[in-house]
Amino acid sequence: MRRARRRWRLSAGVAIAGTSLIAMPVAAPIPHVQVRDVRLTSGDGADSPLGDGTALVMGGSGIPIPPERYVEAADTLYLQPRDFTGTPQALDTPEGFYPTTGVNSLTADASEAQGAQILDGAITGQIAGGNVDAANPVVVFGYSQSSAMSTFTMQQLQAQGVPSNDVHFVLVGDTAAPDGGLLERFDLPGSDFSVPSFGITFGDPTPADLYPTDIYTLEYDGFADFPQYPINPIADLNAFAGMIYEHLTYLGLDAVQIQNAVPLDTVGDTLTNYYMIPVDDLPLLDPLRLIPIVGNPLADLLQPDMKVLVEDPATGLLTALFRWQPGAELTLHEHVEIEQTFVLEGSLADEEGEVTAGNYVWRPKGNRHSARSPNGALVLSMFLRPNIFLSDDKEGVQLR
């Protein structure tokens, strides 16, 4: 199972691709554009209504018993939009995270092990009580640690022979999400990586094929959307900032943000739907925005100039939004494969003419030209492979 990614490119000067800029002024932010991927699923159990049964609502680390407002927010934002008309109730689970939740609290591993047993008992108890079926499954809401904990409960339920149609999971900020969860990102091949002093073991990503599941992730949430390539220090810092400025906000979002969540693509048989909730601003710049008067303008100046919509680093395929500053120029370069561009705002020009807003242009393989934007532009560009510089000291370098 593979998911397409979208994110701001975190670089401090030159962006990649044929419509990026060289020695440009720092770009203005790209406005929010809603983008929906094609979602390929062969098991659509996660798309079924949640019914009129019971929803077990669990807290995150440090919240063993979710308060009433928490339960109501989970129900209103994430369950009711999935046609849940039943009764949500708080489930008491340990949610310890030593030492963050206290020096006498449980470690994450111990807390999740105990919590998984409690959740398993609560689910099987509901099933034993009757009135549970495919139309009215037991619904489980997990947040952060309780999302990761649900992984173990799924495995326990399967071992007990609980039918997949009897339980439906809705998880937010999942630290064990299979492509981006912090516990999955550092699950190094051939090793059982752990931090014994804190009782944290990496691995065990949330299964995609055991029970119908919806997983919601805020873009840049460092616990649930950690960078695929951690060698980029700026992206890492942004993810750490997202642990504070994004991870704690799932129940404070408005309904429109969640409705606009982008369904991510999947490959192969799956019972899981993945949704990315777009974020307009980088959490790395959020502290700067707290400065009165000048904070927001400064942060906007520092916001990157490109937003990646789809990227395959292995092949170089890229679709992205680019912001050109007025007067920006791109020196002579060659298109290694076909490039396609649609101009949303402003215009682009080269030796052959000018492309204005609302118009489309493409360049064939082998085409060589320079490009400029007299008055600035916002463009959507699609590349099969990165272009190559042909002039100055960057000759032969790929535009990345």
N, C-alpha and C positions, 0 to 999 in steps of 0.2 A: 504494500500500500504506500503510495507516494502522494504528497500534497504539493501543489504549486505554492510558491512563496511570493510575497509582495512586501517591499519595505523601502525606506529611504536609503540611498547609498550614502554611507557616512565617510566622506572624504573632505579634505580641507582645501582643495584647489581645483584640480582638473577632474571633470566627470568623464565617464566612458562613452563610447559610441559616436556615430557619425554626426549627430546633431549636438554634441556636447561642446563645451567652450574651452578655449585655451587662454590662459592669463586673463581670465574674465573678472569683473567685479563680483563680489559675493552675491549670490542670487536671492531674489525674493522667494517666499514660499509658494509652492504650487497649491492652488485651491483644492478643496476636497472634491474628489470625483468618485462616484460610486461605481465599483467594478465587480462584476459577478463572474466567477469561473464556471465552466461547465463541470457539473458534478456527475461522475460516472459511478453508479452504485448498482450492485446486482442483488443486494438484500435490503429491501426498503423498510425493514421493521422499524427503523428509527424515525420514519416519516409518519407513522401511525399516531392518531390522537392519544392523549394520555388518559382519557377516561374519567370515571367518577369514583375512583377508589381512594386510597390513602397515599399521601406523599410524605416520606421520611426526610426531614430537612436537617442537615448536619452543618456545624460550624467549621471554621478554619482553625488554625493554630491559635491557642489561647481563648477559644470560644467553645467550651465543652457543651454548654446548653444555649442554643441560639435564642435570643430574646424574641418577643412577639413581633417587633418591627422588622427584625431580620427575616423571620419566617414569612411575613406578609410581602416583603420586597422580593424574596425568592419566588414566591407564588405569582406575584403580579408581573414581574419582569421576564421570568423564564418558563414558568409552568402554564399559566393561563394562555399565553400566546400559542402553546401547543395543545390547546383545547382540553386543558385539565379543569375539571369542574368538581373535583372531590375535595377532601379535607387534608390540608397540610398540617403536620405536627412536628415539633422539635424532637430530635433524637439525641440523647445524652451520650456523647463519646468523649474519650480522654482529651484529644487534641493537644497533647503535650509536645513541646519542642525545646528540650533542654539545650542551653540555659536561658533561651529567650523568654520562656514562660515561667521561669523561676528555677533556682538551683535544686529544688526538691521535686521538680516535675519530671515526667517521663521523657525519655529520648524519643526522637521521631520514630525510630524502628519499633520500640516497645509500644508507643502510643498507637501506631497504625495496626500492629498485630492485635492489640486488645480491641481497638475500634472495629476492625474487620469482623471479629467474632461477634461483637454486639450487633453490628449491622446485619450480619448473617442471621442471627437469632430473631431480630425484629422482622426481617423479610419473611423467613419461614413461618414465623408466628402469624403474620398477616395471611399467608397462603393457607395455613392450617385452619384459620378462622372462616374460610370460605369467601365467596364473592370476588375472587381474583381470577381473571381470565385474560385472554388476549385483548379484549375491548376495555378492560379495567385492570391494568397491571398495577403492581406495587411500584410507585414512582420514588426514585431516590435522587435527592439533590445534594451534591457535594461541592465544596469550595476549598481550593488549595489542598491542604493536607487530607481532608476527607475525600477529595477527588482521587488522590493517589491511593488512599486507603481502599477505595471502592475496587481497585484493581484486584486486591487479594480476596475481597468478598465475591467478585465475579468468579474467580477460580474455585472458591469453596462451593458456591451455588452449583456450578457446573459439575463438580465432583459428586454432589448430592443428587444430581439428576433433576434439578429444578428447570422446567422448560423455559426457553429463552423468551417466549411471549408473555411470561408471568411477571417480568421485571423490566423496568425502563429507567435508565440512568440519565440524569441531566447534570453535567459537570462544568464548573467554571474555574478558570485559573488552575488548570490541572498540572501539577508539578511533574506528573508522570506521562504527560501527553506524548504520543509516540514520535512526534517530529517537532521538538522545541521544548518539551518539558525538561527542567533542569536535571531531574533524576535520570532521564533518558539520554540527555546530551553527554553526560560524563560516564555513561556505561561503556567503558573501554573494552574493545574486543579481547577476549581471552583472559579477562581478569574480573575479579569481584571487587571493584573499587568501592571503598567505604572510608568513612571518617569515624573510627571507633570512639574517640573521645566525645563526640556529639551524638553517637548512635545513629548515623545516617549511612544507609547503603544505597548505592546507585543501581539502576536497572529496573526490571519489571515494568515496562511501559504498559499503559492501559490497553487491554485487549480490544481489538476492533471487530471481533467476530463471535463473541460469546453472548452478549445481550444488547438489545437496542440501546443506543447511547447517543446523546448530543453533547458535544464538547465545544464550549465557547471560550475563545482566547482573545484578550485585548492585545492588539499590536504593541510590541515592545515590552510586554510584561516579562521581566527577566526570569521569573519563576516558571512561566509556561511557554514563553516564546524566546528562549535564549538563542543567540546567533549560531548558525550552523557551523561557522568557521571562527572559533574563539580566538584566533591569532590576531584578529583586528581589535586593537585596544580601544579604539573609539566606540566601536559597536558594543564591546563588552561593558564599557562605562555607561553607555546608554541603557543597556539591559539592567545593570545594577540600579541605575536611577529609576528604571521602570518597576523594579521590585517595590519601590516606595510610592511612586506617583501613579502607577497603573494597577498594580496587583491588588491594592486595597479598595478599589473603586467599583467593583462589579455590581454591587447592590446600590450604588449611587448613580448609575447611568440612567438616562431617560429611555423610554420605550422606543423612540425613533432610532437611537443608536443601535439598539439590539436588532430592531427590524431590518436595519441596513447592514447587518453583519454579512460578510462575504462567505458563501459556501465554498469550501475548498474541495479540489478534485481528489478523487480516490481511484485506485486501480485494483481490480479484482473483487472478490466477494467480501463484503463488509456489512456489518449491522450498525455502523457508526457514521454519523454526520459530523463534520468539523466546520466550525464557523470562526472566521477572524473578524473581530470588531475593529474597524479602522480607527486610527488615532491621528488627528491633524498635526500635532506638535510632538517634537522629540522630547521625551522626559529628561534627557540630559540638559536641556535648556530651560526646564521648568524653574529651577532655582533663580535663574536670571530674570524670569518673568515676574518674580516677586518684588523686584526693585520698583518703587513707585515711578511713574511717568516714563522713564527711559527704558525700563525692563523689557516690555513687549517689543518696541521697535528694534532694540538691539538683538533680541532673540530672533526676530523675523529676518534680520540681516544675516544671521549666522545659519539659518535653516538651509539645509542642502538644496542643490539646484535640480535634483533628479529624484523621481520616485519610481522604483522598479515595480512593475506589475507582475511580470513573469520572467524567470531567469533559469537557465540551465547552465551552470558553470562548466560542465563537462564538454558541451558542444559550442558554447558561446552564444546560444540563442537568448535574445533579450527583447522584451517589450517594455517601454518606459515612457513616462512623461518628463519632458525637459523644459526648463525655463531659460530662455536666452535673454540676456540683458541688452538694452539698446546699444548698438555699435559693436557688439561682440562678434568675433571672427574665429573661424576654424581654418587653420592652414591646410595646404594641399594634402589630400589623403586619398586612399584607394578603397573602394568597396569590394571586399573579398567575396561577398555573396550579395544577394538582392537586399536592398534596404527600402522600406516603405515608410512614408511620413504623412500624417494628416495634421494640418495647421489649425489649431483651435483659436489662437489669438495672434495678432500681429502678422509678421511675414518673414520669410527666409529668401535670400537671394544668392545667386552665383553668376558665373559667366554666361549662363544660358537664359537667365531671366529671374522672375520673382514669383514666389508662391504665397498667396494671401490667405487670410482666415477663411475657413470653410472649404479649402481645396486640398487635393491629394497629389503627392508626387512620389515616384519611385525611381531608384537607381539600379541599373543592371550590374551584374558581376563584372568586375574589372573597370568600372567607371572611376575616373579621377577628376576631382574638382576641389575648389575652395568654397567655403560657405560663410555667409555673414547675415546678421539681422539688423537692418538699419534702425528699426524702432522698437526692437524687442519682440519676443514671441513665446508662445506656449504651444508645444507640439507633442503629438503622440507618435513615437517612432518604433519600428519593428526591425530587428536585425537577426539574421541567421548565424552570422559570425562577426566578431569585432572588426572594424575598419583599421587600416594601417596608415601611419603618418608617412609622408614622402619628402618632407622638407625639414630644414633646420637641423638641430641636434637631436631631434626625435625620429629621424628617418628609420623606418623599419619597425618602430615600436607600435604595438597594438593599442588602440584607444580603449583603455579600461579604467 
